[in-house]
Amino acid sequence: MTISLNLIEVISVQKWTYILVGITFALYIGIAIWSRASSTKDFYVAGGSVSPWANGMATAADWMSAASFISMAGIISFAGYDGAVYLMGWTGGYVLLALLLAPYLRKFGKFTVPDFIGDRYYSNSARIVAVFCALLISFTYVAGQMRGVGIVFSRFLEVDINTGVIIGMLIVLFYAVLGGMKGITYTQVAQYCVLIFAFMVPAIFISIQMTGNPIPQIGFGSELSDGSGTYLLDKLDGLSTELGFAEYTEGSKSLIDVFAITLALMVGTAGLPHVIVRFFTVKRVKDARKSAGIALLLIVILYSTAPAVAVFARTNLIETVSNKAYADVPEWFKKWETTGLITFTDKNNDGLIQYVADKETNELVVDRDIMVLANPEIAKLPNWVIALVAAGGLAAALSTAAGLLLVISASVSHDLIKKVIDPDISEKNELIAARISAVGAVCVAGYFGINPPGFVAAVVALAFGLAAASFFPAIILGVFYKRMNKEGAIAGMLVGIFTMLLYMMKYKLGWFDDVVPNKSEWWFGISPEGFGSIAMLLNFSVSIIIMKFTKAPPKEVQDLVEDIRIPSSAGSAAKH
């Protein structure tokens, strides 16, 4: 027994990573082979026969992307109270989607969001606009996932980020192209188990280590176990102010920006095509409701733990590196330095790491996306726990990337080719087109993963803004307002998506300026991550105004809207 324990301890982090990642990848590939798609219905919606529990777990994995697993706790650890907008927005958004939209969209019974918009607004033009929006949202979202994959591989398998992205592309390509939604669904069930275990184990370890409490949600609000009688959050507030940062528990964002970001994330969630499509995979409308509730419970496990992980990571980082001799930094610091995600510049040549808020004298730059991944190393947890977190990060990123790639391929093969370009295409050729589209999507996603416009959570937040600006009004009005017509929906989507795009290009990417404009120039004081709220309101306004001056939808479309909302026959499977 002693020999076995010693052997476990001497296995390096890299070897543990190869073992755990290898086992999980073999599991994902095995599931994809077992559940490979044999029809377009299998490929697009897993045959419409997934059980509520399986769909709930798959939805949770699809939802908890690299942004949730890797970046959310990271941004909270740096932004403190301000970072809570991501937590509130994403959690509230899922509740909004599950209660307000999922059952109605399932009753409609189509394969994709552009399918719903094309049929509801009786127009191929509306369908094409929806395809454009779906592709834009999905490619923006998947860029964050591929960057997350690259970060994990670059550190734990000691390859550069670009190589890590390429490895992730090949794995996703295999099971997304082979299995379609059917393979992705059951792969995501396994990925949820991996990612939640990987997130919770180190959180419990560190909570016991720092506060003596095994429940992280309680631990981060408890007294430290060092006998000082100091609460952990009070200690972090003190450490932060000593270094010139704002108190961790105090917010600095304006109220309007907090509101705008939270709203954009919430309504953006309800417009995300890769999440909505999950509710088309169950047999009945009541199963859509049930799987939504199951997914919410499973999501809450991670989301309620993320603030604790953020506090643990931030406290340990400051205590480990601030004002310490660079020559004595632990091995994990050197390893992350090789990735370029931690950089130290000895500005005063004293050999000490000056980690302070003042940018002129600060010598340490830490990428917030590494906080969850580096947290177990900083806390000196066993090597197998460190490697487990790497496997969990990959599971989170790959599960969402696969769902997004399916949306992209379905938008091209089903909504463009089948519905617009060649309605008489055979099912076999449509399936081939879907798989070819998935290959092309993976290549584009890899490019954006190698050249992302920001850290993971910020990139993903922009995707939510694009979804809020385009799909949310069209779906809400399409379900709850039978007078809404194609002219209003098309005009609203175009105005919303392009307004958000222009704002994002100017204030996030700096395309129209030599440098990215600072926040003093933001419209209404709202950041690019929150501007989806404004673009959404503009979409609603334009849609309703144009609708008032144009012809009402045909009677059969209005009857269709009535049928979607009425619960009669709600238990039966929708026809495709």
C-alpha positions in Angstrom: 0.0 0.0 0.0 2.8 2.4 0.9 4.6 1.5 -2.3 1.5 2.3 -4.3 1.0 5.7 -2.6 4.6 6.6 -3.2 4.3 5.6 -6.9 1.3 7.9 -7.3 3.2 10.8 -5.8 6.3 10.4 -8.0 4.4 10.3 -11.2 4.9 13.8 -12.8 2.0 16.1 -13.6 2.8 15.7 -17.3 2.6 11.9 -17.1 -0.7 12.1 -15.1 -2.0 14.5 -17.7 -1.2 12.0 -20.5 -2.9 9.2 -18.5 -6.1 11.1 -17.6 -6.5 13.0 -20.9 -5.7 9.8 -22.8 -8.3 7.8 -20.9 -11.0 10.5 -21.4 -10.2 11.0 -25.1 -10.4 7.3 -25.6 -13.8 7.4 -23.9 -15.1 10.2 -26.1 -13.9 8.5 -29.3 -15.3 5.2 -28.2 -18.7 6.8 -27.6 -18.6 8.5 -31.0 -18.0 5.2 -32.8 -20.7 3.5 -30.8 -23.3 6.2 -31.5 -22.3 7.3 -35.0 -25.1 9.0 -37.0 -26.7 7.0 -39.8 -29.3 9.6 -40.8 -29.7 13.4 -41.0 -32.1 13.2 -38.0 -29.4 11.4 -36.0 -26.9 14.0 -37.1 -29.0 17.1 -36.4 -31.1 16.1 -33.3 -29.9 12.7 -32.2 -33.0 11.1 -33.7 -35.2 13.1 -31.3 -35.0 10.2 -28.8 -32.6 11.4 -26.0 -33.9 10.8 -22.4 -34.4 13.8 -20.1 -31.5 12.9 -17.8 -29.1 12.3 -20.7 -30.2 15.5 -22.3 -29.9 17.4 -19.0 -26.3 16.2 -18.5 -25.4 16.9 -22.2 -27.0 20.4 -22.0 -25.1 21.2 -18.8 -21.8 20.1 -20.5 -22.7 22.1 -23.6 -23.5 25.1 -21.5 -20.5 25.0 -19.2 -17.8 25.8 -21.7 -14.2 26.8 -21.3 -15.6 30.2 -20.2 -17.4 28.6 -17.3 -14.8 26.1 -16.3 -11.5 28.0 -17.0 -12.4 31.7 -17.3 -15.3 32.6 -15.1 -13.5 31.9 -11.8 -10.5 33.6 -13.3 -12.3 36.8 -14.1 -14.0 36.8 -10.7 -10.6 36.3 -9.1 -9.3 39.5 -10.8 -12.4 41.6 -10.9 -13.8 40.5 -7.6 -17.3 41.8 -7.0 -17.5 43.1 -10.6 -16.9 39.6 -12.0 -20.2 38.5 -10.5 -22.0 39.9 -13.5 -20.9 36.9 -15.5 -22.2 34.6 -12.8 -25.6 36.4 -12.6 -26.0 36.8 -16.3 -25.2 33.2 -17.3 -27.2 31.6 -14.5 -30.2 33.9 -15.0 -30.0 33.4 -18.7 -30.3 29.7 -18.5 -33.4 30.0 -16.3 -34.9 32.4 -18.8 -34.2 30.0 -21.7 -35.5 26.9 -19.8 -38.8 28.5 -18.6 -39.6 30.9 -21.4 -38.5 29.4 -24.7 -37.4 25.7 -24.6 -40.8 24.1 -24.4 -42.3 26.2 -27.2 -39.3 25.6 -29.6 -39.5 21.9 -28.9 -43.2 21.9 -29.8 -42.3 23.6 -33.0 -40.2 20.6 -33.7 -37.5 21.7 -36.2 -33.8 21.0 -36.4 -32.2 24.4 -35.9 -32.9 28.0 -35.0 -32.7 29.2 -38.6 -35.2 26.5 -39.4 -37.6 28.0 -36.8 -37.1 31.6 -38.1 -37.3 30.6 -41.8 -40.7 28.8 -41.2 -42.1 31.1 -38.6 -41.4 34.2 -40.8 -42.3 32.3 -44.0 -39.2 33.5 -45.9 -36.0 32.2 -47.2 -34.6 35.7 -46.8 -35.3 35.4 -43.0 -33.7 32.0 -43.0 -30.5 33.3 -44.7 -30.2 36.2 -42.3 -30.6 33.7 -39.4 -27.9 31.4 -40.9 -25.6 34.4 -41.1 -26.3 35.3 -37.4 -25.9 31.7 -36.3 -22.5 31.4 -38.0 -21.3 34.6 -36.6 -22.4 33.8 -33.1 -21.0 30.3 -33.2 -17.6 31.2 -34.7 -17.2 34.0 -32.1 -18.2 31.5 -29.3 -16.0 28.7 -30.6 -12.9 30.9 -30.7 -13.0 31.1 -26.9 -13.3 27.3 -26.6 -10.4 26.6 -28.9 -8.3 29.1 -27.0 -9.2 27.3 -23.8 -8.1 24.0 -25.4 -4.8 25.6 -26.4 -4.1 26.9 -22.9 -4.6 23.5 -21.3 -2.4 21.7 -23.8 0.3 24.4 -23.8 0.8 24.0 -20.1 0.2 20.4 -19.2 1.4 18.7 -22.4 4.2 21.3 -22.7 3.4 22.3 -26.3 2.8 25.8 -27.7 -0.8 27.1 -27.7 -1.1 26.8 -31.5 -0.2 23.1 -31.4 -2.7 22.6 -28.5 -5.4 24.2 -30.6 -4.6 21.9 -33.6 -4.8 18.7 -31.3 -8.1 19.9 -29.9 -9.4 20.5 -33.5 -8.6 16.9 -34.6 -10.3 15.4 -31.5 -13.5 17.4 -32.0 -13.5 16.8 -35.7 -13.5 13.1 -35.2 -16.4 12.7 -32.9 -18.5 15.7 -34.3 -18.2 14.5 -37.9 -18.7 10.8 -37.2 -21.4 11.0 -34.5 -23.2 14.2 -35.2 -25.6 15.3 -32.5 -26.2 11.7 -31.5 -22.4 11.1 -30.8 -22.0 14.6 -29.3 -24.9 14.1 -26.9 -23.6 10.9 -25.3 -20.0 12.2 -25.4 -21.2 15.3 -23.5 -22.8 13.1 -20.8 -19.3 11.7 -20.2 -17.7 15.2 -20.4 -20.1 16.6 -17.8 -19.0 13.8 -15.4 -15.3 14.6 -16.1 -15.6 18.3 -15.8 -17.7 18.5 -12.7 -15.5 16.0 -10.9 -12.4 17.9 -12.0 -13.8 21.3 -10.8 -15.1 20.1 -7.5 -12.2 17.9 -6.2 -9.5 20.7 -6.0 -12.1 23.1 -4.7 -12.9 20.7 -1.8 -9.2 20.1 -1.2 -8.3 23.8 -1.0 -11.4 24.7 1.0 -10.3 22.1 3.7 -6.7 23.3 3.4 -7.5 27.0 3.9 -10.6 27.0 6.2 -11.1 23.4 7.4 -14.5 23.3 5.7 -15.1 20.7 3.0 -17.9 22.7 1.3 -16.3 25.4 -0.9 -19.5 27.5 -1.0 -19.3 27.8 2.8 -15.5 27.7 3.1 -14.8 31.0 1.2 -17.0 32.9 3.7 -15.4 31.2 6.7 -12.6 31.9 9.1 -9.1 30.8 8.1 -7.9 27.6 9.8 -4.6 29.2 10.9 -6.2 30.2 14.3 -6.0 33.9 13.5 -9.7 34.4 13.6 -9.6 36.3 10.3 -12.2 35.6 7.7 -10.8 34.6 4.3 -12.6 37.4 2.4 -11.3 40.0 4.9 -7.8 38.7 4.4 -8.1 39.0 0.6 -9.5 42.5 1.0 -6.4 43.4 3.0 -4.0 41.8 0.6 -5.6 43.6 -2.3 -5.6 47.0 -0.7 -1.9 46.6 0.3 -1.0 46.1 -3.3 -3.0 49.1 -4.4 -5.9 47.1 -5.9 -9.6 47.9 -5.0 -11.1 45.8 -2.2 -12.0 42.4 -3.6 -15.6 42.7 -2.2 -16.2 46.2 -3.6 -17.4 46.9 -7.1 -16.0 49.5 -9.5 -18.2 49.1 -12.5 -21.0 51.6 -13.1 -24.5 50.4 -12.3 -25.6 50.8 -15.9 -22.7 48.7 -17.2 -23.4 46.0 -14.6 -27.1 46.0 -15.6 -26.3 46.0 -19.3 -23.8 43.1 -19.2 -26.1 41.0 -17.0 -29.0 41.6 -19.3 -26.9 40.9 -22.4 -25.7 37.6 -21.0 -29.2 36.6 -19.9 -31.0 37.3 -23.2 -28.0 36.2 -25.2 -28.3 32.8 -23.5 -31.9 32.5 -24.7 -30.7 33.2 -28.2 -27.7 30.8 -28.4 -28.4 28.3 -31.2 -26.1 25.6 -29.8 -28.0 25.6 -26.5 -31.5 25.9 -28.0 -30.9 22.9 -30.4 -30.4 20.7 -27.3 -34.1 20.9 -26.6 -34.9 19.5 -30.1 -33.2 16.2 -29.2 -35.8 14.9 -26.7 -39.0 12.9 -27.5 -41.7 15.2 -26.0 -42.3 18.8 -24.9 -42.5 17.7 -21.3 -39.1 16.1 -21.6 -37.7 19.4 -22.8 -39.0 21.0 -19.6 -37.7 18.2 -17.4 -34.2 18.1 -19.0 -34.0 21.9 -18.6 -34.6 21.6 -14.9 -32.1 18.8 -14.6 -29.5 20.8 -16.5 -30.1 23.8 -14.2 -29.4 21.7 -11.1 -26.2 20.3 -12.6 -25.0 23.8 -13.7 -25.6 25.3 -10.3 -23.0 22.8 -8.8 -20.2 24.5 -10.7 -21.6 28.0 -10.8 -22.1 28.2 -7.0 -18.5 26.9 -6.5 -16.8 29.3 -8.9 -16.7 32.3 -6.6 -15.0 30.1 -3.9 -12.4 28.9 -6.4 -11.8 32.5 -7.4 -11.1 33.6 -3.8 -8.9 30.6 -3.1 -6.9 31.2 -6.3 -6.4 34.9 -5.8 -5.4 34.6 -2.2 -2.9 31.8 -2.9 -1.4 33.7 -5.9 -0.8 36.9 -4.0 0.7 35.1 -1.0 2.9 32.9 -3.2 4.5 35.4 -5.5 4.0 39.0 -4.3 7.3 40.5 -3.1 9.0 37.1 -3.3 12.5 36.6 -4.8 12.2 35.5 -8.5 15.1 33.1 -8.0 12.9 31.2 -5.4 9.6 31.0 -7.3 8.1 27.5 -7.3 8.2 25.2 -10.3 4.6 25.9 -11.4 5.5 29.5 -12.0 8.4 28.6 -14.3 6.2 26.1 -16.2 3.4 28.7 -16.8 6.1 31.3 -17.8 7.1 29.1 -20.7 3.5 29.5 -22.1 3.7 33.3 -22.0 0.6 33.4 -19.8 2.6 34.7 -16.8 5.3 37.2 -17.5 7.8 38.8 -15.0 9.8 41.9 -15.9 12.3 43.0 -13.2 11.9 46.8 -13.7 14.0 47.9 -10.7 16.5 45.0 -10.9 16.1 44.0 -7.3 15.2 40.4 -8.0 11.9 40.7 -6.2 8.5 40.3 -7.9 6.6 43.6 -7.4 2.9 42.7 -8.0 1.0 45.9 -7.6 -1.9 47.8 -9.2 0.2 50.6 -10.5 1.0 49.7 -14.1 4.2 51.7 -14.2 5.8 49.8 -11.3 4.0 46.4 -11.7 6.4 43.7 -12.7 4.0 40.7 -13.0 1.3 40.1 -15.6 -1.0 37.1 -15.1 -3.4 35.9 -17.7 -6.7 35.5 -15.9 -7.5 32.3 -17.9 -4.8 30.3 -16.0 -6.2 30.9 -12.5 -8.4 27.7 -12.3 -5.8 25.6 -14.0 -2.9 26.8 -11.9 -4.9 26.9 -8.7 -4.1 23.3 -7.6 -0.4 23.8 -8.4 -0.3 27.0 -6.4 -2.0 25.2 -3.5 0.5 22.3 -3.8 -2.1 19.6 -4.3 -1.2 16.1 -5.5 -0.1 15.8 -9.1 -3.1 13.7 -10.1 -5.4 16.5 -9.0 -3.5 19.0 -11.1 -3.8 16.7 -14.1 -7.5 16.1 -13.4 -8.2 19.8 -13.7 -6.5 19.7 -17.1 -8.7 16.9 -18.2 -11.8 18.8 -16.9 -10.8 22.0 -18.8 -10.5 20.0 -22.0 -13.8 18.3 -21.4 -15.5 21.7 -20.9 -14.0 23.3 -24.0 -14.4 20.3 -26.3 -18.1 19.6 -25.3 -19.1 23.2 -26.2 -16.9 23.3 -29.3 -18.6 20.2 -30.6 -22.1 21.6 -30.1 -21.1 24.8 -31.8 -19.6 23.0 -34.8 -22.8 21.0 -35.2 -24.8 24.3 -35.3 -22.4 25.6 -38.0 -22.6 22.5 -40.1 -26.4 22.2 -39.8 -26.8 25.9 -40.7 -24.9 25.3 -43.9 -26.1 21.8 -44.9 -29.7 21.9 -43.7 -30.7 25.6 -43.7 -28.7 26.8 -46.7 -28.3 23.8 -49.0 -31.4 21.8 -48.2 -33.9 24.6 -47.6 -32.6 27.2 -50.1 -30.1 26.0 -52.7 -31.2 22.4 -53.4 -34.5 21.4 -51.8 -34.4 18.0 -53.7 -31.0 16.9 -52.3 -31.0 13.3 -51.1 -30.6 12.5 -47.4 -27.3 10.8 -48.1 -25.9 13.8 -49.9 -27.2 16.2 -47.2 -25.4 14.1 -44.5 -22.2 14.3 -46.6 -22.6 18.1 -46.9 -23.1 18.3 -43.1 -19.9 16.5 -42.5 -17.9 18.5 -45.0 -19.3 21.7 -43.4 -18.1 20.4 -40.0 -14.6 20.0 -41.4 -14.6 23.5 -42.8 -16.0 24.9 -39.5 -13.3 23.1 -37.5 -10.6 24.8 -39.6 -12.1 28.2 -39.2 -12.6 27.6 -35.5 -8.9 26.6 -35.2 -7.8 29.9 -36.8 -9.8 31.9 -34.3 -8.5 29.8 -31.5 -5.0 30.7 -32.5 -5.8 34.4 -33.1 -8.5 35.2 -30.5 -9.7 38.8 -29.8 -9.3 38.5 -26.0 -9.4 36.2 -23.0 -11.9 33.3 -23.0 -14.8 34.9 -21.0 -14.6 38.2 -22.9 -14.7 36.4 -26.3 -17.7 34.3 -25.2 -19.4 37.4 -23.7 -19.3 39.0 -27.2 -21.0 35.9 -28.6 -23.8 36.4 -26.1 -24.1 40.0 -27.1 -24.4 39.0 -30.8 -27.1 36.4 -29.8 -29.0 39.0 -27.8 -28.8 41.5 -30.6 -30.1 39.2 -33.3 -32.0 36.0 -32.3 -33.6 36.8 -28.9 -36.1 39.4 -30.2 -36.9 37.3 -33.3 -37.6 34.2 -31.3 -39.6 36.0 -28.5 -41.8 37.9 -31.0 -42.1 34.8 -33.1 -43.5 32.7 -30.3 -45.6 35.3 -28.4 -46.7 37.8 -31.0 -48.5 36.2 -34.0 -48.8 39.6 -35.8 -45.0 39.8 -36.1 -44.2 39.5 -39.8 -41.1 38.7 -41.9 -40.3 42.3 -42.8 -40.1 43.4 -39.2 -38.1 40.3 -38.1 -35.5 40.6 -40.9 -35.0 44.3 -40.4 -34.7 43.9 -36.7 -32.1 41.1 -36.9 -30.0 43.0 -39.4 -30.0 46.3 -37.5 -29.3 44.5 -34.2 -26.5 42.3 -35.4 -24.7 45.0 -37.4 -25.0 47.6 -34.6 -23.4 45.1 -32.2 -20.7 44.1 -34.7 -19.7 47.7 -35.3 -19.6 48.5 -31.6 -17.5 45.4 -31.0 -15.1 46.2 -33.8 -14.5 49.7 -32.6 -14.4 49.3 -28.9 -13.1 45.8 -28.5 -10.9 45.2 -31.6 -10.0 48.8 -32.4 -10.5 48.3 -36.1 -11.4 51.9 -36.8 -8.7 53.5 -34.6 -4.9 53.1 -34.1 -5.6 51.8 -30.6 -8.7 50.4 -28.9 -10.7 53.4 -27.5 -10.8 53.5 -23.7 -14.0 53.2 -21.6 -14.5 56.9 -21.3 -15.6 56.8 -25.0 -18.2 54.0 -24.5 -21.7 54.9 -25.5 -23.8 55.5 -22.4 -20.8 54.1 -20.4 -21.6 50.5 -21.5 -18.8 48.1 -22.3 -18.7 46.0 -25.5 -19.7 42.9 -23.4 -22.9 44.7 -22.3 -23.8 46.5 -25.6 -25.8 43.5 -26.7 -28.6 44.9 -24.5 -28.7 48.2 -26.4 -28.6 46.4 -29.8 -31.4 44.0 -28.6 -33.7 47.0 -27.7 -32.9 48.5 -31.1 -33.8 45.2 -32.7 -37.2 45.1 -30.8 -37.9 48.7 -31.8 -37.1 48.3 -35.5 -39.0 45.0 -35.7 -42.2 46.4 -34.2 -42.1 49.7 -36.1 -41.5 48.0 -39.5 -44.2 45.4 -38.6 -46.8 48.2 -38.0 -46.4 49.5 -41.6 -46.3 46.2 -43.4 -48.7 43.3 -44.1 -49.7 40.8 -41.4 -48.4 37.2 -41.7 -50.6 34.7 -43.6 -53.4 33.1 -41.5 -51.6 29.7 -41.5 -48.6 31.2 -39.9 -50.7 32.9 -37.2 -52.4 29.6 -36.6 -49.0 27.9 -36.3 -48.0 30.4 -33.6 -51.2 29.7 -31.7 -50.5 26.0 -32.0 -47.0 26.4 -30.5 -48.3 28.2 -27.5 -51.3 26.0 -26.8 -50.4 23.0 -24.6 -52.8 20.6 -26.4 -50.9 17.4 -27.6 -47.9 18.7 -25.7 -46.8 15.2 -24.8 -46.6 13.9 -28.4 -43.4 14.0 -30.5 -43.3 16.7 -33.1 -43.2 15.8 -36.7 -40.2 16.7 -38.8 
